[in-house]
Amino acid sequence: MSESFWLLPLFFVAIAAGFFLGKRESKRRQRRRMASLSKDYVAGINFFLNEEPDKGIEALLKGLDVSEEGLDTHLALGKLFRKRGEFDRAAQLHTHLLEHGDYGRPVQEEIQLELAQDYLASGIFDLAEQVLLEMLDQDCQAKDEVCQQLMGLYEQERDWVNAISMGERLIKSRPALGPVLAQYCCEQADNLRREGDINPARRMLRRALSFDDQCVRASIAEGELEMGEQNWDAAIQGLQRIWVQDSDFFDEVLDKLRTCYQQQEKDEEFIQMLADYSAEKPSTSRILLLSEALKERYGDKEAADFIAEYMKANPSVRGLNRIIDMSLAGSAEGEAREHLGVLKQLSEQLLNDKSLYKCRRCGFETPLMQWRCPSCKRWGSIKPVVKEV
């Protein structure tokens, strides 16, 4: 019994000694590994300092700790490479992590997304698409992010069908994408129309309006398509819809509307429409077009008096320019005619110097209508400048 009593303390001492020695050996192994890592790290830095970046990245990758503890550091390094435009090194780093690391699914997907970003930034769209489609095939957890990146990729490639397909996967969770998908549909409708596929183009425009019923571009495209097919009533219906969608765009299609009404010999209806809309929201463009119709029916004096009356309440350079034109075409002679000519030159210069369209997001100005802002890359943000000069 006494021997058993003395053996018990020895037993605990042996356990403590084994634990101590095991911990000591673990620390030794860690120090050896860190020493090796430090050597590779120092070697990599030296290569970079000696302007040998390829050997430098090779040395750094050799010494990488691919455990999850060091992952944030490696991802930060990859983003630094990408920011500096060193896309191949960023891709090499992320590929190394995927091949040599043993990560859980969320971490692996994070690295795959970073690798796709490397390829996208370097313009290697086929490899980026391959990585992202593989993630979808694997039923990844980051489906929304993958679909978003694929949608952007297809937009850059102008592959509107696939861009729309990816967007449709996101529309339920991200309804704000509706106007963007409507623009994609309009782009594809333009392609179809150029190829002579009129009915598919019609369906694509209806699809655009289903994504965004306020899509002015779809209504303009519908009006132009139906005009090309001489479906005048359908063209009028599409173009007049713009007044409800965004009246600032309405003056852009006045000439098209006038053509549609003239083709059906409905000039009186067109004049009445102009008068009704002008009464609701005055516009120099509509008033000038209305004055032309009055001139054709009643002569220069009545048209000039009509414009002058409007100009008293709504002065503008365009209105002044029209009055000058009518005066020059009338009885003005001698010095008065010369002065009118100078005024006309000045007014035309003012109109030519005026930006006609402006982005509501970044303020970019352009004399031509564009459906995607070249500056901030937003779809549907450019609108006509409605303020009269």
C-alpha positions, -999 to +999 in steps of 0.1 A: +000+000+000+028+024+009+046+016-025+014+026-044+013+058-024+048+068-036+042+058-072+012+082-076+033+114-073+059+100-097+031+093-122+020+130-122+056+141-124+061+120-155+030+135-171+041+170-164+076+163-178+062+148-210+039+178-214+068+202-209+091+184-233+064+182-259+057+219-257+094+227-259+098+206-290+068+223-306+083+257-300+116+245-315+098+233-346+079+266-349+112+285-345+128+265-372+098+271-395+098+308-388+136+309-394+130+293-428+102+317-435+123+346-425+151+335-448+126+332-478+111+366-469+144+383-467+155+367-499+123+379-516+128+414-504+164+414-516+153+403-551+128+431-552+154+457-541+178+444-568+150+448-594+145+411-599+107+410-592+101+376-607+126+359-584+113+380-556+077+368-559+089+333-563+108+335-530+079+351-512+055+324-524+079+297-513+079+311-478+042+318-476+024+305-446-008+292-463-027+287-430-058+307-423-039+327-397-018+344-424-046+347-450-055+383-444-018+393-450-017+373-482-050+388-495-038+423-487-006+416-506-026+404-536-047+435-536-015+456-534-002+439-565-035+444-583-036+481-573-001+486-587-011+470-620+009+438-613-020+416-622+001+385-631+017+385-596-016+389-579-030+360-599+001+339-591-003+346-554-040+337-553-034+306-574-007+295-550-030+299-520-057+278-537-033+250-547-014+248-514-038+259-488-063+238-469-093+261-463-129+259-456-154+267-483-161+303-475-123+311-474-117+292-507-145+312-524-130+345-512-097+336-528-114+325-560-132+358-562-099+376-557-084+355-585-113+364-608-108+401-600-071+397-610-081+383-644-108+409-649-085+438-641-059+424-666-085+420-693-083+382-694-120+377-695-120+341-705-101+330-674-122+352-652-153+337-667-139+302-662-132+308-625-166+323-618-186+297-638-168+269-619-179+286-587-216+286-599-213+249-610-201+241-575-232+257-560-211+283-542-223+302-512-213+336-527-237+332-557-248+369-557-213+382-557-203+357-585-234+367-606-226+404-601-190+399-613-202+378-643-228+405-652-200+431-652-178+409-673-205+403-699-213+440-700-176+447-708-178+421-736-211+435-748-226+400-744-260+414-735-279+380-735-256+365-708-255+399-689-293+399-688-293+362-677-269+369-648-289+400-638-322+380-637-306+358-610-300+389-589-332+410-596-352+395-567-326+404-541-315+436-558-345+453-575-323+484-581-308+465-610-340+468-630-330+500-649-296+485-657-312+454-671-336+475-692-306+492-707-290+458-715-323+449-733-322+481-753-286+473-764-296+438-775-327+452-793-304+476-812-283+446-823-314+426-834-328+455-853-295+460-872-297+423-881-332+427-894-348+407-866-377+430-860-401+408-839-373+396-815-363+433-812-399+442-803-400+415-776-367+427-762-380+462-759-411+449-741-387+430-718-369+463-711-401+480-701-409+450-678-376+456-660-382+493-658-415+509-670-398+543-668-372+534-694-372+563-719-347+547-741-370+517-747-399+540-757-377+559-781-364+527-796-399+513-799-410+545-817-381+544-841-386+506-848-423+511-856-416+541-878-392+520-898-421+495-902-445+523-910-467+514-880-475+551-873-500+546-845-477+522-827-449+546-831-470+575-817-480+554-788-444+546-779-431+581-783-460+598-764-453+574-735-421+595-729-442+624-717-453+603-687-419+586-682-398+618-682-411+649-699-375+663-701-369+639-729-401+647-748-386+675-770-360+650-783-387+631-802-409+660-815-396+657-850-403+620-850-438+626-837-445+653-863-435+628-891-458+602-877-488+626-876-480+639-911-478+604-926-514+600-914-524+635-924-533+644-888-516+678-886-544+693-866-541+665-840-503+672-838-509+709-833-535+702-806-511+678-788-483+705-788-507+731-775-519+708-747-484+697-736-471+733-738-499+745-716-491+719-690-453+725-691-440+753-714-411+745-737-393+766-763-389+736-786-426+729-787-435+765-791-411+769-820-425+738-837-460+751-831-450+784-847-439+766-878-473+750-881-489+784-876-466+799-902-476+773-928-513+780-922-515+817-914-482+833-925-451+849-909-467+877-889-490+855-870-462+830-862-439+858-851-465+874-829-472+840-813-435+835-805-430+871-793-460+867-769-444+835-755-410+851-752-423+878-729-430+851-703-403+826-712-373+844-728-347+823-745-319+825-771-337+800-793-368+820-793-349+852-801-331+833-829-364+823-845-378+859-843-346+871-861-350+845-888-386+856-894-375+893-895-347+886-919-371+867-941-395+896-940-392+933-948-360+942-928-336+962-950-304+983-948-288+989-914-316+971-896-310+940-916-273+942-909-279+945-872-302+915-873-275+895-890-250+903-862-276+894-836-282+861-854-245+852-854-243+859-816-274+839-808-262+809-829-228+811-811-245+809-777-265+779-788-234+761-802-215+767-770-242+753-748-239+717-736-271+699-744-268+669-721-256+664-685-250+635-662-271+638-630-245+618-610-211+633-618-220+665-639-203+653-671-215+674-700-218+663-737-233+677-769-245+642-778-270+619-760-253+589-744-272+562-724-241+554-703-220+581-688-184+579-701-172+595-668-190+577-639-201+547-660-237+549-648-265+538-671-294+562-678-279+591-658-275+615-687-305+638-694-312+668-717-304+701-701-339+717-698-328+751-687-332+775-716-303+799-725 
